[in-house]
Amino acid sequence: MKPAIVVVLKGYPRLSETFIAQELLELERAGYDLHLVSLRHPTDSKRHPINDEIRAPVTYLPEYLHDEPMRVLKAWWQARRLAGYRVALRHWLKDFGRDITRNRIRRFGQALVLAAECPKQARWIYSHFIHTPSSVARYASDMTGIGWSASAHAKDIWTSPDWELSEKLAAADWTVTCTAGGARHLKDLAPDPAKVTLVYHGIDLARFPKPSRQPSSRDGTDEADPVRILSVGRAVAKKGLDTLADALALLPPGLAWSWTHVGGGELADALKGQVERLGIGARVAIHGSRAQSEVLEAYAASDLFVLPCRIADDGDRDGLPNVLVEAQSQGLPCISTPISGIPELIDDGRTGMLVPPDDAAALAVALEDAIRLPDLRARIGAAAMERVHDHFDHLGTIGQLIARFEASGLVGDKPREKQAS
């Protein structure tokens, strides 16, 4: 029988988490039998084609306990008989004493359901994100005695209290994370730093092959054919899209450019209002979420990718945004900021341009250079594309994750061979 892994996810499927879908698909291809468990129902109206390739069944836990009270009660009745129930209850009571919230109660209720409904063939629990999904995974692991591990990313690392990270890192058999900065932070908090491993996500280069088109010669002098600027991502504080709008408003009036943003998010309406107040609304198109195929078309139609990430007031920040890797795979020159793992991808001046976060004036200078100088865009875009295709192929990184599962006794098949580009 194939090794069976229960994968705990915050929500599934989600348009903003193609890196998770990609990993799930490769684990299935490597011979692992996955059972997906989601804390939330999907909210996106669309889904990526890759989600249709994943065969794993999906179980949705009660998003709110009062929505399915009989399911939760039945789960408690079964779970309380498990050998590890009292251990899980002790851990939860300790956590609840330091975090007296409905969210903490909900996670224990969800863990009860997971433990009671866990597939009999399950041999491991693996959670994506070290905050709420890992709370559910840890409590369920306590109850069932099944080993567990976690994948940590960005917001979950930087907005979780140190005490909680430290205790989860101690309890998990191992944890992987996707940036060197995140790995350093977790190692500093882990009782055993050796249990934390850096594993980049990479991207599926079969879906993002090198483009055959030549870079454009647009230089901002033709109002009928402006330089096309693109950003992709949820409109949330950490993306710095308001800084990008401010920077564009600082550009010389006669410079020809247009800006397209793709991605929903809580600040989308505020962003639309901002560009209108700045007087640049006629040059800006702000769209909601799009499927991966549509995003790929947007990359192909653009000259420049910009994402001026910042650390939000609550400490939230990106790790290494996959959209930067995707854009670079298509030869798009990127302008971003030296936040978290971004300098691990972008070498300023060689494979991209980095400016300080929240500095609209500095971003405007970089934008003007990139708009006026197509040769600069072509040079940086070509170097970035080669780096991504050489070092961020997900078929190389998935092998590192499989090695962690194999060390836990879960041996699948060998990962697919990397195809020559």
N, C-alpha and C positions, 0 to 999 in steps of 0.2 A: 504494500500500500504506500502511496506517495506521502511524504511528510505533510501534515495538515497544519496550517498556520491561520489563526484568527487574527485579522488585521482590524484594529480599532481606529476609526476615523472620525473627525469632527463632523464632517458632512460628506456625502457622496451621492452622485458625482458633483464636482465643482469646477466651473470653467477656469478659475484662477489656480487650480492645482493639477495642471497637466503633468508636472514632475512626479506626482504621486501615482497618477494613472499609468504613466510610462514605467515606473518601477514595478507596479503590480503586474503589468503585462509581461515584463521580462522575468519576474519570479515564476509566473505560470509557465512561461516558455522553458524555464529551467527545471520544470517538473514538480513545482510545489503546488499543493492543493490549498487554495486560499478560500477563506470564508470571511467576507467583509461585514463589519459591524459598524454602523453609523450612528452617532449621537443625534444627528439632525437629518431631517428630510431635505431633499434638494430644493433650492430656491431659484436656480437658473432656469430660464425657459428653453435654453438650448443645451446641447451636450456635444463634446468632442467625439469624432469618429473613433478615437482610441478607446473610449469607454465601451463602445459596442463590441470591441475585440476581446474585452476581458470577460471570461466565462464565469468567474466566481459569483456565487449567490450573495445577496445583500440582505442583512437583517437590520431593521431600523428599531433601535431601542426607543422607549417612550421619551419623546423630546421633553415633555413635561409630565411628571408623575401623575398629576391629577387627570390627565387625559386618558390614561389606561390603568385605573386603580386596581382592577381585578388581576391584571397581568402582573403588576408589581407585588400585590399581596400573595399571589400564587408563587411567584419567584422567591419571595422571602420565606414562605413555608417550606420550599424545597432547599433553598440555600442554607437555612439555619441548621440543617442536618449535616452539612459538609464539614469535614474535619477542620478546615481552616477558617470557618465562619467567625469564630471568636477572635482570631488573630486579625482578620479584616476589620471587625467591629472596633477593636482596640485602636488600630491605626486610624480609622475614620474618626473616632471620638477625639483622638489627639489632634487630628487635622482640623476638625470642626471647632475645637476649643480655640484655635488660632485664626480661624476664618469662619466666623459665624454668619453664613450666607445661605440663601436658598440654593445657590449653585452647588455648594458642597453637599447639601442634602440630596439634590438631584443626581449627583455623580454616584453616590452610594446606592441609590435606588436603581440606577442604570446598571451598576456593577452586579447587583442582585439578579437582575434579569439576564445579564450576560452569563453569569455563573450557572444559573438554572437552565438556560437554553443552550449552553455551550455544546457544539457538536462533539459527539462521543469520540471521534477520531482525532480531535484537536490535540496537538502536541506542543503548541507554542502560542503565546499571545504577543503581538507586535503592534505597538501604537505609534501613529503618526502625530506628532506634536507632544511636547512633554508637559503641557499644562492639563487641560481637562481630559483629553483622551487617555493620557497616562494615569490620571487618577482612577478612572474606570478600570483600566487595564491592571493597575496594581491591586486594587481591592478584589477584583475577580481572580487574579493570580493567587492572592492570599487564600481565597475561599476554595479554589479548585486544586491548588498545588501545582498548576501548570506554570512553567517558567515564562518570563516575559522580558521584553526589551523594548527600547523606544528609539524613535527618530526625532531629533529636535531640530528646529528650523530658525525662526527669527523672533517674532512677537512672543512666542511661547517661552523663549529663553529670557528675553529682556524685560518682560513684564511680570514674571513669576518671582515670588520672594525667594531669597537665597535658602532659607530653611527648607522650603519645599523641594527646590531643585536638588539640594544636597541629599535629602532623604530618598528621593526617587532614584537618584544616581546610585545610591548605596543599595537600594532594593532591586533594581533592574540587573539582569545578568550582564547586559552591555547596552551602550547608547551610541548611536551614530549621529553626527551633525554635519551640516553642509558648508560651513565656512571655517577658516582657520581661527578667526576671532571668536566665533561661537565655541569652538573646541577649546580654546585657551580658557575662556570663562568657565565652561563646564568642568574642565580638568581642575581648575582652582577650587571649585566647590565640591568635587567628588572625593569621598574618602579614599577611593582607589582610582587615581587618574588613568590607569591602564585600561579601565573599562570604557573610556570615551575614545571614539575613533572618528577622524575626519574622513567623510566620504562625499565628494561632490556629486551633485545630481547629474550633470551633463544633459545632453539632449539627444533625441533620436535623429541622427543625421540622415537616415533614410527618408524622414519626413521633412528635413531641412537641408536638402542637397545644395551644393554650391550653385549659385545662379549662373546662367549662361549670358545674361545681359551685361552690357558695359555700363560703368558708372556714368551718370548724366553730367553734362557740361553746364547745367544751370548755374548762374552766378549772381542771381538777385537783381539783374538789370532789366529783365523783361517782365512787365506786369502781367502779360498774358500767359506767361509760363514761369511761375514763381518756384523758388526752391521749396520742396515739400518736406515739412518737419512732421515727425510722428512720435507719439508717446502711447504706450500701452500699459494698462494696469488699473486697479481699482482707484477711484477718486477718494483717497483717504489721506490723512495729514502727512503720513510718512513718505508719500510719493513726491511731495514738494511741487505739485502742479501749479499751485498759486504763485510760487516763485518763478516758474516758467512763464506764466502769463505776464507777470510784472516785467520780466526780462524782455519778452517780445515787445512790450509796449515802449521799451527804451530804445529799440532799434531805430536807425534813421528812417524818416518817413518815406524816402524814395526807394528803400530796399524792398525787393519783391520776394515775399515768402508766404506760405500758408501753413497752418498747424491743424493736424488731425489727431484727436485723442480717441482711443478705443478702450472702453472699460466702464462698467457701472460703478456704483459706490455712493456712500452717504454724502459726499461733498460735490457730487456731479452738478446739482442745481446751483450750489454756491459758486462753482467754477464758471458756469454759464453766465451767472450774474456779474461775476468779476470781469470777464472778457468784454461784456457789453459796457460796463462802467469805464473800462480802460479805452474804449473806442476801437477795439480790434476785432469785434464780433464778426465783421464781414469776411475776415481772413481765417476764421476758426470754425472747425466742425467737431462737435463733441458727441460721440456715439456711446451707446451702451455696450454690454458684453457681446463678443462675437466668437464664433467657433474658430478652432485653430486654423482651418483652411482659409477662412476670411482674414485672419490676422496675417497669415503668410502672404496673401494677396496685398495686404496693406504694406508689408515690408517691401515687396517688389515694386510698389508704386511710389516709394519714398526715397528721399535723398539723405536724410539725417534723422537719427533717433536720439531723443532727449528724455532723460528721467532724473531730475535733480533731487534725489532722495535726501531725507533728513531724519534726525532722531526726533520723534514726536514728544509732546509734553509729558505723556505717560510712560516714556521710555521705549515705546514701540519703534521698531526700525526693520528695514529689510535685512535679509541675510545676503544672498547674492541673487538678485532678481533674474529669474529664468528668461524674462523678455529681453534682457540685455544680451544674454548668450544667444538667444534666437536671432535677434537683430544682427549681431555680429556674424553669425553663421551665413547670413545673406549678403555680407559685404557692406552692411550699413555702418558708417562711422557713428560712434555713440559719444554723447556728452552726459556725464553723470557727476557724482560727488564721491569723495573718499570715505564713504560710510560702510561699516561692517566689512563684508567680503568683496565689495566692488573693486578695490585695488588688487585683489587676487586675480581678477579678470582683466582689468584695464590698466595698462602701463601708460601713464599720462604722456601724451605727445607721440606715442608709438602705436598703440592699439586702441586709442581713444583719447578723450579729453576729460580731465577732472577739474572741477571748480569747487570752491567752498560751499557748503550747504547754506541755504537762506541768504545768498548773496546775489541778488538780481543783477547788480551792475557787472559783477565778474561773469555771470552767465551770459549777459548780453554781449560782452566782448568776445567770448568764445563762440557764441552763435553767429555774430557778424563775420568773424574769421571763416567759420565753416560755410557760411552762406556765400561769401564772396570768392572763396578759393576752392573750386571743384577739384583741383589737383591734390590739395590737402585732404579733402574727403576721400578721394580715390586711394591715396597712399595709406591713410589710417584704416580705411575700410578693408583693404586687401590684407594688411597685416593682422587685423583682428580676425578676419575670416580664417586665415591660415592657423592662427593660434587656437581658435575654437575647434576646428576640424582635427587638429593634432592632439589636443589635450582635454576636450570636453565631450568626447563621444561617450554616451551613456553605457555602451557595451563594455567599455573599460571599467567604468565605475561600478556597474552592477556586480561585477566579479568580487569586488571588495565586500559588498553587502552579503553576497552568498557565502563568502568565507566566514563571516560572523555567524551565520546560521549553521554552517557546517561545524564550527567550533562548539556549537550548542547541541550537536548530535543530529541536526537536521540536514541530511545530505540529499541534494537534488541532482540534477544533471549539470554538465558543464555549460556555461553561458555561450550564446552564439558567438561565432568568430566575428571580429570587426571586419567589415567590408572595405576594400580599398576604394578610396574616393577618386 
